[in-house]
Amino acid sequence: MSLNLPYPSIVFVPLDVLTAEELNEMAQNANYIADQFPLKSTNIDWSSSITPTEKNVINLGSRKIMWGEINDSWTPEGHTKTINLPENFSDASYTVTFGKRQTGSKPAGFDQLNVVITSQTASNFNVQVWNNVDYALQFALTWLAIG
């Protein structure tokens, strides 16, 4: 079977800041794939909207999607942050991805904020965060956990 995605040329770059248009294109591709390969045994009604709880959690039967944001000043030396999940996963085998949004002015030569997960449990994960310039930068670090 051949997939004819509505937007076949999308390239995903980790930690890249996406525009609303890019997010909409990704969602349309995901919806197309979901229509082509429907999940038959999940007991999820995909025709109705899935609304998040006040705690930034979407429950999908035995699966969960959680997200949040940390606003902080990130230094070249780096520091570790513990991110407590709004709800526990059943175990520590969930996937986490990150996005970033600079909240201050962008200095010359700046190209990235570095994020590495150093540990994770069913209830939280630790990240080491640092930048590649000689001073602290203000960033909002968003995270998305799926498990």
C-alpha positions as CSV (number, residue, x, y, z in Angstrom):
1,M,0.0,0.0,0.0
2,S,1.3,3.4,-0.9
3,L,0.7,6.4,1.3
4,N,-0.2,9.7,-0.4
5,L,0.3,12.1,2.6
6,P,-1.2,15.5,2.2
7,Y,2.2,17.0,3.1
8,P,4.8,14.4,2.2
9,S,7.9,16.7,2.4
10,I,7.7,17.6,6.1
11,V,11.1,17.1,7.8
12,F,11.1,16.7,11.6
13,V,14.0,18.3,13.4
14,P,14.2,17.6,17.1
15,L,14.0,20.7,19.3
16,D,13.0,22.8,16.3
17,V,10.4,25.5,16.9
18,L,7.3,24.7,14.8
19,T,4.9,27.3,13.4
20,A,1.1,26.8,13.7
21,E,1.0,26.0,9.9
22,E,3.6,23.3,10.3
23,L,1.8,21.8,13.3
24,N,-1.5,21.8,11.3
25,E,0.3,20.0,8.4
26,M,1.7,17.4,10.8
27,A,-1.8,16.9,12.2
28,Q,-3.3,16.4,8.7
29,N,-0.6,13.8,8.0
30,A,-1.3,12.0,11.2
31,N,-5.0,12.0,10.6
32,Y,-4.4,10.6,7.1
33,I,-2.4,7.8,8.5
34,A,-5.0,7.1,11.2
35,D,-7.6,6.9,8.5
36,Q,-5.5,4.4,6.5
37,F,-4.6,2.2,9.5
38,P,-7.4,2.4,12.0
39,L,-6.8,1.0,15.5
40,K,-9.3,-1.7,16.0
41,S,-8.7,-2.9,19.6
42,T,-8.0,0.3,21.6
43,N,-11.6,1.1,22.7
44,I,-10.9,4.7,21.7
45,D,-13.6,6.6,19.9
46,W,-11.5,8.6,17.4
47,S,-14.5,10.3,15.9
48,S,-15.1,12.3,19.1
49,S,-12.7,14.9,20.4
50,I,-10.2,14.0,23.1
51,T,-10.0,16.7,25.7
52,P,-7.1,17.1,28.1
53,T,-7.7,17.3,31.8
54,E,-6.8,20.4,33.8
55,K,-3.5,18.6,34.6
56,N,-2.3,18.5,31.0
57,V,-3.1,14.8,30.6
58,I,-4.9,12.9,27.9
59,N,-5.9,9.3,28.8
60,L,-6.2,7.0,25.9
61,G,-7.2,3.7,27.5
62,S,-4.0,2.2,28.8
63,R,-1.9,5.0,27.2
64,K,-1.4,8.6,28.4
65,I,-0.1,11.8,26.9
66,M,1.2,14.5,29.3
67,W,2.9,17.8,28.7
68,G,4.1,20.9,30.4
69,E,6.5,23.9,30.3
70,I,9.3,25.3,32.4
71,N,10.4,28.9,32.1
72,D,14.0,29.4,33.4
73,S,17.4,30.9,32.8
74,W,19.6,28.2,31.3
75,T,23.4,28.6,31.8
76,P,26.4,27.4,29.9
77,E,27.5,25.2,32.8
78,G,24.0,23.6,32.8
79,H,21.8,22.4,35.6
80,T,19.5,19.6,36.3
81,K,15.8,20.0,36.6
82,T,13.4,17.4,38.0
83,I,10.1,17.4,36.1
84,N,7.2,15.9,38.1
85,L,4.5,14.4,35.9
86,P,0.9,15.5,36.5
87,E,0.0,11.7,36.8
88,N,2.1,8.6,37.1
89,F,2.7,6.3,34.2
90,S,2.4,2.6,34.9
91,D,6.2,2.3,34.6
92,A,9.3,4.3,33.4
93,S,9.1,3.1,29.7
94,Y,7.5,6.3,28.3
95,T,9.0,8.6,25.6
96,V,9.8,12.3,26.2
97,T,10.4,14.9,23.6
98,F,11.2,18.6,24.0
99,G,10.6,21.9,22.4
100,K,12.1,25.3,23.2
101,R,11.1,28.9,22.9
102,Q,13.5,31.7,23.7
103,T,11.9,34.3,25.9
104,G,14.7,36.9,25.7
105,S,16.7,38.4,22.8
106,K,18.8,36.1,20.7
107,P,22.5,36.7,20.9
108,A,24.9,36.5,18.0
109,G,26.2,33.0,17.5
110,F,23.5,31.3,19.4
111,D,22.3,28.1,17.9
112,Q,20.8,25.7,20.5
113,L,19.7,24.9,24.0
114,N,20.9,21.4,24.8
115,V,18.6,19.0,26.7
116,V,19.5,15.4,27.9
117,I,17.3,13.1,30.0
118,T,19.5,11.8,32.8
119,S,17.0,9.6,34.5
120,Q,13.3,8.8,34.6
121,T,10.8,7.0,36.8
122,A,7.0,6.5,36.5
123,S,6.4,9.8,38.3
124,N,9.1,12.1,37.1
125,F,12.2,12.6,34.9
126,N,15.4,14.6,35.3
127,V,16.9,16.7,32.5
128,Q,20.4,18.3,32.2
129,V,20.0,21.6,30.3
130,W,22.8,23.9,29.1
131,N,23.4,26.5,26.3
132,N,26.4,27.1,24.1
133,V,27.1,30.8,24.9
134,D,29.0,32.5,27.8
135,Y,25.9,33.7,29.7
136,A,22.5,32.6,30.9
137,L,19.6,32.7,28.4
138,Q,15.9,32.9,29.2
139,F,14.0,29.9,27.6
140,A,10.7,28.2,27.9
141,L,11.3,24.5,27.7
142,T,8.2,22.5,26.7
143,W,8.0,18.7,27.1
144,L,5.7,16.0,25.9
145,A,5.6,12.5,27.4
146,I,3.8,9.6,25.8
147,G,3.5,6.1,27.3
